[in-house]
Amino acid sequence: MHVEEFIPNTSPKKIGSGSVGCISPSNIALVKYWGKKPHQIPANPSISFTLNNCNTKTILRYSPKSTEGFSFEVYLDGKKEEDFRPKIEQFFERIIVYAPFLNSFHFDIETTNTFPHSSGIASSASGMSALAMCIVALEQLVYEISNEVLMKRKASFLARLGSGSACRSIEGGLVVWGAHSAILGSSDLEGIAFPYEVHQVFKDYQDAILLVDKGEKQVSSSVGHNLMHNHPFATERFQQAHDHIDALIPILKSGDVNAFISIVEREALTLHAMMMCSDPYFILMKPNTLEIINAIWNFRTRTQIPVCFTLDAGANVHVLYPKQHASQVGQLIQAKLSHYCQNGQYILDHVGKGSEHIKI
């Protein structure tokens, strides 16, 4: 793939004021991306489940302007959010060559999340993918583009430049980001739908997100990624991610949930192990994170129900399980695991269909 295909090569059409909108979900990585190269290129490939209920709704209101430079305001849940401005400005600067029309409009960016911001549920993934989808929707109006497939790919490409994992939120189901020799069409530049056969059990997998800590993380993901430079175990970690994706291909086809669990939990613990032995080192898990993990292990041993956990770069726990066991796992969460959550809060989610444009 060449980035030139995402650079407009026709004259823009003048349009008046209007708005476009999108709902985009978060995603949970099964094989983790940790460490990146310049220009938002991942140091290793990753694969994720796209979620459904944890999503961001963004409305991009635009009006023509004649002044130079970027002009925008950002609103979260109806309130102006100045803290988001630097990240959005950096995003616009990164993508201006691919979306030169951004200088021609003033934008009001109105966004709402169905989950707590900065709580370890990848709000940057859903937020940046939603904004990228809005930008390509506007581009379709400005350049009168009808190629939906190209525009969806471009949304993933742009989203990556805002937040790496955001490129995995455009497509639904299982999504791969990062070049891998065994994944046809995989790319460091965009996320693609997993191109091989997937057993039915993984098509409606459930994810209960246990909100152990809804506050700001003590170390941001961006800082954590940078600490993989010169990390003593980086090379081995990157190879491990490749090996795990190799192993997952037949597992996802066969529906072997026990083999799936082994890889997913090892990936989660490896991610946090990298944090704990970086320089400087840090720990994002909380005591209740470990309580939940041990409770899941005990429940699985006792019942033989294939429930497992994974973690993102935070304290919250994602409880993954087949839909057929939703009742038993739901009882476990309500009776025991919820007591380890902040204010007893958790979110029930499942594999979803990806980003969607909405009518305003």
Secondary structure, DSSP 8 states (H G I E B T S, - for coil): --GGGGS--S------SEEEEEEEEEEEEEE----EETTTEESS-EEEEEEEEEEEEEEEEEEE--SSS-EEEEEETTEE-GGGHHHHHHHHHHHTTT-GGGGGEEEEEEEEESS-TTSSS-HHHHHHHHHHHHHHHHHHHHHT---HHHHHHHHHHHHHHH-GGGGGSSB-SEEEES--TTSTT--SSSEEE--S---GGGTT-EEEEE-S--S--SS-HHHHHHTTTT-TTHHHHHHHHHHHHHHHHHHHHHT-HHHHHHHHHHHHHHHHHHHHTSSS------HHHHHHHHHHHHHHHHH----EEEE-SSS-EEEEE-GGGHHHHHHHHHHTGGGGSGGG-EEEEE---B-EEE--
